[in-house]
Amino acid sequence: MQATDRVVFGRSFRVTPLWVWWLQRLSGLALGPLAAVHIFSATWGRSTWMTALLLAVAVGHGYAGLQRMAPAARTAARGKAIAWIWAVIVVVAGVLTLTALP
């Protein structure tokens, strides 16, 4: 069983959940090739599903990164709130972009 927080040098820290760690690593690996295909392929760059996939990977990567930036227990709730706000803003912008595509 994994601990959710720990104390290091007298300070309390929140342990990053394993799924968040994996999400950030895998989405980071996928972002480069997906962006390259989206930019350099004429047909896939205009594809709605390709844009949606790129949006989902970007949102997952950004959310995981923002959530991991606030490891201290006292700032963990604020970091999670910032991550959710960022994710909602990017999803709304992405949906507006997807609906504007021909």
C-alpha positions, -999 to 999 in steps of 0.1 A, spaced: 0 0 0 14 34 -10 16 63 14 -2 95 5 21 118 24 54 118 42 76 139 64 110 149 53 133 171 75 102 180 96 81 192 66 51 174 54 49 165 17 22 149 -5 33 119 -24 25 121 -61 0 93 -70 14 67 -94 -12 73 -120 -3 110 -122 34 101 -125 27 77 -154 3 101 -171 29 128 -172 56 105 -185 35 88 -212 18 120 -223 52 137 -225 65 110 -248 34 112 -270 33 150 -274 63 153 -297 52 127 -323 16 138 -322 25 174 -327 48 166 -355 22 145 -373 -4 172 -367 19 199 -382 35 181 -411 7 159 -423 -18 177 -445 -47 153 -441 -42 143 -404 -36 179 -394 -72 188 -405 -86 157 -388 -110 163 -359 -100 131 -341 -63 139 -344 -69 173 -330 -90 159 -302 -63 133 -294 -36 160 -293 -59 181 -271 -65 152 -247 -28 144 -244 -19 181 -239 -45 185 -212 -34 153 -194 3 164 -195 -4 199 -183 -27 187 -155 -2 162 -142 26 187 -144 7 214 -125 -4 190 -99 31 178 -93 44 214 -89 28 217 -54 42 188 -34 41 204 0 10 194 20 1 230 27 0 240 -10 -13 207 -24 -50 218 -25 -41 251 -42 -20 233 -67 -48 208 -75 -73 237 -79 -49 255 -103 -45 223 -123 -82 218 -126 -88 254 -136 -61 252 -163 -75 219 -176 -110 233 -179 -98 264 -197 -78 243 -222 -106 219 -228 -131 247 -234 -107 264 -259 -100 230 -275 -137 222 -279 -143 256 -294 -115 249 -319 -128 214 -327 -163 228 -334 -149 255 -357 -131 229 -379 -148 221 -412 
